[in-house]
């Protein structure tokens, strides 16, 4: 997957300002900027928080269309399939992007995976509608982060990281206020998050549900039930999503042959990968690569 810095350059052609370290960025966004994100959605190893300030934004998530309006906050997590479909002419928002590695560095934000996926677990969508005062608070926090990232302060990276930790705590509080009652048991949350944490490190080698169930010390039946209850999808759907995105990423960004990609992703042979990729993407790996060159 692309790092935040690689994804930014892919979307915008250059870094946002001289000396940017690629760990975090925050700034205003509009329809034109937002549509550029479709180039890297699903391929970006970063967390993104977008707060709608004006207008509306229409996205596709998990086979459903969702319209975001004033004071809605939506979260992108690495590997999540979100597509920007349309936006109003007056759409504007503020967007906070945090590289996955930086997001997990401090104790306060080490449970980023849990925080980022809570809207999905509890609301079955990566979106929450904030109370006006909470939207204002989070928006102001994001603007404060933006100010420090681009400042001349010699300690700006450390300050921005602390402000990010505070933002996460405020976000948790907002989520608790937005969700009156949990829709799933705490244990179910823990199992799902455990599975989501395992996926990025193991999907290339392990395509079967048994590995993930064994790693979590639960049965395959229980893991299947948890994932389907929370998302309406299967464990294999998630594994396949990561596999096809990684295959597409390698086809886009490397000169590896299809046979080499097949070996890297632990398919039995090139034909198996081609059949798998064609089924999920609608075109063969060869055609996909030809179209993007």
C-alpha angles and dihedrals in degrees: 000000000000118000114231091262093050092047092049092052090047090054101038107020096237142033115280094245139354115281096020109158095205095236100108140000134181129180150125118294136194137185096280094050092044094054089057088066090072087075091067106023108129091015099068122100094208142091119242130195117191122187116195111227101172139003124003140289126205117208137175117228128169092345094310133103116231126188117211120203140174112328094010115134121200128190129212117199126188111281095015116137108227123153125192106227106175144337138198118257090246095048114138134161145157119250130200116195122188125184110241095239094050091046092062100043103092129060092238094058101031090108090059091129091058093045094047094049098043093090088055094045096048102029101025089232133073091244137091130182110227128214109250095251092048092048089052092049095049092043091052090048090052091049090050090053090049090053095052096044091060097036129105091239108131090217095047096120093053092044092048090051092052091048089050090054089052090048090054092051090049089048091053089051091049090051092051089052094046095052112060095186131011114249095206137040119263091244090055090053091051093050093049093047090047089055093047090051092051096050102073093052099042112025094095093060103025117054096161130090093227093071093055094044091050092048089054093043093238136111123269089240093056094047091049091050093049095050093046092046093053102038108012088237134103130247089247090053088060094045091048091048091056092044096051092045091051092046090051090047092052092047090051100044109027141052092228113138119242088251090054091048088050090054093045092053092044099243115157092243144337093273091057092053092047092051092047094047093046091051094052101034100033093234135067121259089251094054092043092054092045092053095054098045 
